[in-house]
């Protein structure tokens, strides 16, 4: 887990959520997810995925990974059930994260256009 900006490499150094002025705040928020994970004896990523899954049957997480071990961890989130209190904690955390979620915030949603109602 990232504990200081010295732990950052590559493009993360440019990412708005890892910027110097917001880094400490966001690390503290991540620590709250770690606390929920410790209560459940799972990994923090599994808590995040379980939280997304708990939001409804019409919500599907799309995690990405390059490592088989993380894929197995992600699949394990389907077995994790959060209590209403545990599910509320990540929701509150998500609302308090600082910094844009993308390097180019204006490009969010521009990657794939939805077809119009005429079926084009």
C-alpha positions as CSV (number, residue, x, y, z in Angstrom):
1,X,0.0,0.0,0.0
2,X,1.2,3.5,-0.8
3,X,2.2,5.4,2.4
4,X,4.1,8.3,0.9
5,X,4.6,10.1,-2.4
6,X,8.0,8.4,-2.5
7,X,6.2,5.1,-3.1
8,X,4.8,6.4,-6.4
9,X,6.2,5.5,-9.8
10,X,5.3,6.1,-13.4
11,X,2.1,7.9,-14.3
12,X,0.9,7.8,-10.7
13,X,3.2,10.7,-10.1
14,X,1.0,12.8,-12.5
15,X,-2.4,11.5,-11.2
16,X,-4.5,14.1,-9.5
17,X,-5.5,11.8,-6.7
18,X,-1.8,11.3,-5.8
19,X,-1.0,15.1,-6.0
20,X,1.0,16.4,-3.0
21,X,-1.8,18.6,-1.7
22,X,-4.4,15.7,-1.5
23,X,-2.1,12.6,-1.0
24,X,-2.3,12.5,2.8
25,X,-6.1,12.9,2.9
26,X,-6.6,10.1,0.4
27,X,-4.2,7.8,2.2
28,X,-6.3,8.3,5.4
29,X,-9.4,7.4,3.4
30,X,-7.7,4.3,2.0
31,X,-6.9,3.3,5.6
32,X,-10.6,3.3,6.4
33,X,-11.1,0.7,3.6
34,X,-8.2,-1.3,5.1
35,X,-10.0,-1.2,8.5
36,X,-13.2,-2.7,7.0
37,X,-11.1,-5.3,5.2
38,X,-9.4,-6.3,8.5
39,X,-12.8,-6.8,10.1
40,X,-13.8,-9.2,7.3
41,X,-10.3,-10.8,7.0
42,X,-10.2,-9.9,3.3
43,X,-8.1,-7.6,1.1
44,X,-9.1,-3.9,0.6
45,X,-9.7,-4.5,-3.1
46,X,-12.3,-7.1,-2.2
47,X,-14.1,-4.6,0.1
48,X,-14.2,-2.2,-2.8
49,X,-15.6,-4.7,-5.2
50,X,-18.1,-6.1,-2.5
51,X,-19.3,-2.5,-2.0
52,X,-19.9,-2.1,-5.7
53,X,-21.8,-5.4,-5.8
54,X,-23.9,-4.3,-2.8
55,X,-25.2,-1.3,-4.7
56,X,-27.7,-3.4,-6.6
57,X,-28.1,-6.1,-9.2
58,X,-28.0,-3.6,-12.0
59,X,-24.4,-2.5,-11.0
60,X,-21.5,-4.6,-12.3
61,X,-17.9,-3.9,-11.3
62,X,-15.3,-4.2,-14.0
63,X,-11.9,-4.7,-12.2
64,X,-8.8,-4.8,-14.3
65,X,-5.6,-6.7,-13.5
66,X,-2.5,-8.1,-15.1
67,X,-1.8,-10.7,-12.4
68,X,-3.5,-14.0,-11.8
69,X,-3.3,-13.6,-8.0
70,X,-5.2,-10.3,-8.2
71,X,-7.8,-11.9,-10.4
72,X,-8.4,-14.7,-7.8
73,X,-8.6,-11.9,-5.1
74,X,-11.2,-10.1,-7.2
75,X,-13.3,-13.2,-7.7
76,X,-13.2,-13.7,-4.0
77,X,-15.2,-10.5,-3.5
78,X,-18.3,-12.2,-4.9
79,X,-18.2,-14.3,-1.7
80,X,-18.0,-11.3,0.6
81,X,-21.1,-9.8,2.0
82,X,-21.0,-6.4,3.7
83,X,-23.3,-5.5,6.6
84,X,-25.3,-2.3,6.0
85,X,-22.8,-0.5,8.3
86,X,-19.8,-1.8,6.5
87,X,-21.3,-0.9,3.1
88,X,-22.1,2.6,4.3
89,X,-18.4,3.2,5.3
90,X,-17.0,2.9,1.7
91,X,-19.9,5.0,0.4
92,X,-18.9,7.8,2.7
93,X,-15.2,7.4,1.8
94,X,-15.9,7.6,-1.9
95,X,-17.6,11.0,-1.4
96,X,-14.6,12.4,0.4
97,X,-11.8,11.4,-2.1
98,X,-9.9,14.4,-3.3
99,X,-8.5,15.1,-6.7
100,X,-9.9,14.3,-10.2
101,X,-10.3,10.6,-11.0
102,X,-8.5,10.9,-14.3
103,X,-5.4,12.5,-15.7
104,X,-7.6,14.2,-18.3
105,X,-11.0,14.7,-16.6
106,X,-12.5,16.2,-19.8
107,X,-12.0,12.9,-21.5
108,X,-14.1,10.9,-19.1
109,X,-17.1,9.4,-21.0
110,X,-15.6,10.4,-24.4
111,X,-14.1,7.0,-25.0
112,X,-17.3,5.3,-26.1
113,X,-20.3,7.0,-27.4
114,X,-23.7,5.4,-26.8
115,X,-25.9,4.9,-29.9
116,X,-28.7,7.3,-30.2
117,X,-32.3,6.2,-30.0
118,X,-32.5,5.8,-33.8
119,X,-30.2,2.8,-33.5
120,X,-27.2,4.3,-35.2
